[in-house]
Amino acid sequence: MRRLSLLLFLTLCFVPLTSVAQTGVITGRVVSEDGSGLPGMTVTLLPVAADRRARTGGSHQQTGTDLDGAFKFTGLAPRVYSVSASPAKSYVPGPVPVGEGQDGGYYRVGDNATITMIKGGVITGRVTNATGEPLIGVRVNAVMTRGAERNTARRSAARPRFTDDRGFYRLYGLPPGTYVVFTRNAFPPPYNRDTPTYHPSSTRETAAEVTVASGGEVAGVDIRYRGDRGHVVSGSVSDGGESPSSYAWRFITLTNTVNGAVRSDAYLRGEGNAKFAIYGVADGEYEITARWVLDANDEVFASTSRRIVVKGADVGGIELKLLPMGSITGKFALEATPGVCESKRKWSIEEALLALRYEAKPGEATQARSQTIVNGLSEKGEFTVYNLTANRYFLEPRLPNENWYVKAIAEASTSIARRAARSALQADIARNGITLKAGEKVDGMTITIADGASGMSGKVIPATEGAGLPARLRIHLVPAEAGDANDVLRYAEALSRNDGAFSLSNIAPGKYWLIARAAPDEEMSDNSPAPIAWDANERAKLRHEAMVAKNEIKLQPCGRIKDYVLRFNR
């Protein structure tokens, strides 16, 4: 009998994962800023794919909102979905509130989503030449430099427009924020060889900014066209004899490393070596890359980034070699610990997400772009993230159930040679990430999930009565036990909301120090910053500050601390 019990225990060491009937429902409303329902809006639901190469054309659903702005999706399998409303009737999606940016827009069966739409703004103006004559057919762009609120992410503007026969342009559907407006042409003459002219008649460094309010219109944003002749960046792209398709497109992207401005106007088709030329490039420092994209929109080859400097002359002879892209494959494994925490419903492992954050080095143009890839899971908890360039990647599991926490992240490859080849620095995948070489395929990753997680919520208040709080606060949980000092899975952090409220969940039980830190303004970006604990030096500083503050918290298995008051000293 004992042997039978032991065999049963070992068999159930990991919970079996089976498919569940597609009976789930996601409901919600699309509302305006005042909470009124918006009828007749188109809402799209899309599964977050476990295999990002898989086509999703037939898997999305769309529905319209009723007179009260309500919508409903039925017959859903238990997994993760993105839900979004399309811009319409002069409305655009509103900013994601602070503290919701990480998983904003992702929903699971049973959720009720509220999608806030706001009135888009408008910028109008006229483009003229040096003598005041209108310029016809000039493309005008607007790029957001700051969100309307301090803690909202920067977003791209609406699509560019062309000037009419009087030189006037009208950019509409703009989210509220601050913009720079400029001309940019990637088409045949007469303007394609000129550098961009920014409002009022400037280079990017001296451009005037334009602030747009929700539903507002800013007129008179005129541009006196400079007509400065730009330089040419040219070279060739080779596929190394490994062309995936003779019908594939090659895209050349030139990105300014200072302001993140992107030029992607060299498109090449065919096999073998191909020449490219990008015109109208202003002086500056850039990164240039090439990608090979199949007709199915499946990226498979990419070049490494090349740094170039354009200063007073054309830059030629650039050779970009396309290399296979890499992948990371693994699974989420849920330890079988039934009954540890009570749950209102049964959760499935495919309702988790895996975020993969790549390392952006200081000074690189990638700092101005999104740094996170979000991947879904299969019914068996498996994942494969494709189309990865050579870089270092950190894994960020995002769990649907507040009773779960990440216990370990490890590479379980059976290849002794592979394990031996990997640096000892990568022994701790959670702390050091995965360094991926060009075309490398890493398999056997196992992310172990355990039941019994803790959580806490509360509010930060000034330690001195009458004092204020910083505009942005980041709350940290730091493990108090010395043995956990370098276990980054035991660290947790979150931004407080505007009123100082905060929430931390999916925490391993144990002793912690709780501390609040002012977050620097430069943290504001298109994505949440990387966790402090990933950096060894910052982790040591954080731990020292928390130790000095001595604000100890003990989190019990399945425990929830609520309404905690944390006093902040400037």
SULLINTA-V310823 format. One record per run of one state. SS is the DSSP state (A for helix, B for strand, O for the rest). FROM is the first residue (numbers start at 1). LEN is the number of residues. If there is no record, write none. Layout:
BEGIN
((SS FROM LEN) (SS FROM LEN))
END
This chain:
BEGIN
((O 1 1) (A 2 10) (O 12 2) (B 14 1) (O 15 9) (B 24 8) (O 32 5) (B 37 1) (O 38 4) (B 42 6) (O 48 3) (B 51 1) (O 52 9) (B 61 4) (O 65 5) (B 70 7) (O 77 3) (B 80 6) (O 86 2) (B 88 1) (O 89 2) (B 91 3) (O 94 12) (B 106 3) (O 109 3) (B 112 8) (O 120 1) (B 121 8) (O 129 5) (B 134 1) (O 135 4) (B 139 9) (O 148 13) (B 161 2) (O 163 5) (B 168 7) (O 175 2) (B 177 7) (O 184 10) (B 194 1) (O 195 3) (B 198 1) (O 199 3) (B 202 1) (O 203 1) (A 204 3) (O 207 3) (B 210 3) (O 213 4) (B 217 2) (O 219 4) (B 223 2) (O 225 4) (B 229 1) (O 230 1) (B 231 8) (O 239 10) (B 249 8) (O 257 5) (B 262 8) (O 270 4) (B 274 8) (O 282 2) (B 284 10) (O 294 5) (B 299 4) (O 303 3) (B 306 5) (O 311 4) (B 315 7) (O 322 1) (B 323 2) (O 325 1) (B 326 10) (O 336 13) (A 349 3) (O 352 1) (B 353 6) (O 359 6) (A 365 4) (O 369 3) (B 372 4) (O 376 6) (B 382 7) (O 389 2) (B 391 8) (O 399 5) (B 404 8) (O 412 4) (A 416 6) (O 422 2) (A 424 3) (O 427 2) (A 429 4) (O 433 1) (B 434 3) (O 437 4) (B 441 11) (O 452 2) (B 454 9) (O 463 10) (B 473 7) (O 480 2) (A 482 3) (O 485 3) (A 488 3) (O 491 1) (B 492 4) (O 496 5) (B 501 7) (O 508 2) (B 510 9) (O 519 2) (A 521 3) (O 524 8) (A 532 3) (O 535 1) (A 536 14) (O 550 2) (B 552 4) (O 556 4) (B 560 9) (O 569 2))
END
